[in-house]
Amino acid sequence: QVQLVESGGGLVQPGGSLRLSCAASGSIASINAMGWYRQSPGKERELVARIISGGSPNYGDSVKGRFSISRDNAKNTVYLQMNSLKPEDTAVYYCYAFISDYSGPGLYYDYWGQGTQVTVSS
């Protein structure tokens, strides 16, 4: 079993900052990618940021220049630093990871966290 546990969401004023964390635990052989997606009411889930092992991060167009993703491989943890937050950033943020869990060589699966609410409002 693999679990992703997120933390760091909450209420922040426009222009403020928040930092999200997501730790993966359980039967993890290897993590290929980790990242964040978000979903607000009436909208589809969208990519916020993703980082692939050995690669450069990539970001959704709406967050480029404001958000930064980083990863601590030793801790199986991914972080999302969100600056200059806007009301339109309000959403449930979901952690994502592409993980090999010992079920077979080279087999990777998508895992999702439970989501953390981020609300940007004055």
Salt bridges, closest charged atoms under 4 A:
GLU46 OE2 - ARG38 NE 2.63
ASP61 OD1 - LYS64 NZ 3.08
ASP89 OD1 - ARG38 NH1 2.92
ASP89 OD2 - ARG66 NH1 2.74
